[in-house]
Amino acid sequence: MRNSKKSRVRMIVLTVLVLIVGALWAFSTMIYNDNINQRFESYKPLMYKVEDFERLKCTNYKFPSDKGQMLMGYWYSAGSKQRGIIILAHGFGGGGHNSYMDCINYFAQHGYYVFAYDATGNDESDGEGVGGFPQGVIDLDYAISFIEDSGNFPNLPIGLFGHSWGGYCVCSVLTYHPEVKAVIACCGTNSSSDIFEVGGKEEAGNFIGVMMPFVKLHEWINFGKYATNTAMDGFKSSDAAILVAHSEDDKTVPIQYGYDLYYEKYKDDPRFTFLCFKNKGHSDFFVDGDNTYKEEFNDAFKKWTASLDYDYKAEKNKERFMKDKAKYIELHLDRKRWSNRLDVDLFEQFVDFYDESISSN
């Protein structure tokens, strides 16, 4: 009798635990997909144009990724005697590669072809959504192979450049492409799940720790080896020269999720270069800190919104305001100033790093 009661109690407890675990798994997966597995489009009025940059040329190429989805690639050049090819992996949430075109232009003007692309679920590429953070590594893997194997491009040394999500991708992908000569990773994390954890902490606080095992399981089920492979794994698999750059005031991707880990292990390794800043933030990491055009434009924009004869925040006026806003930007954005805000001193260091790393290999 006692054994029967104990068995029933065990069964009840086990059932409750299974239900709790199942509920947490379902909840974590739902939150992940609602926030990550979305489609992202660049805001057209503020998008860079090739003609914003003198001598810059672009040729479009489509290439497949893992599920047959077609990605849009962009081959940038500003000369014919280039020293190498830099493949750029963009960040998460703002659409595809376009917001990095000023970075692309600098590399193109200083001796490198640049191949950029819109990752799955972004801008001109296929995909109803991104899928998950490991998809970025998959897409980069396929992009590198496309450059190497398609026959469309010159046989030159390859370097990688990534920011935020892309910063994680360019390091992790080294596991699958140890032939890459040099990597610049800015404001990135060590693992794909770190990216979710960083954002989740702001919304869920310490509860994010309960969700993370299920998030990692979800990524592993959907992305396999790409989900468990970290930036540190990539470093171990490659002899590539690595430059890691981050800012101490980065709130989007705190420095301890990437830079600090790498610095602790590799600070004495001559293969690694570390650039740590105090106040470059995250989204504007590549912008010259003394350039005030964005602030000037935003101030003028606020004055314009205050002058409107309708409540632009009201839901009923949302569509009207979006049209008026786009028209205002078209009329008032100084495209020359907008496209020339880059931190040239920083990019001189980047080019010097590529020159030294690629020429010495």
Helices and strands as residue ranges (DSSP letters): H 2-35, G 44-46, G 50-52, E 57-64, E 70-77, E 84-89, G 97-100, H 101-109, E 112-117, H 134-149, E 158-163, H 165-172, G 173-175, E 182-186, H 192-204, G 205-207, H 208-223, H 225-228, H 231-236, E 241-247, G 255-257, H 259-266, E 272-277, H 293-307, G 315-317, H 318-332, H 335-338, H 344-359
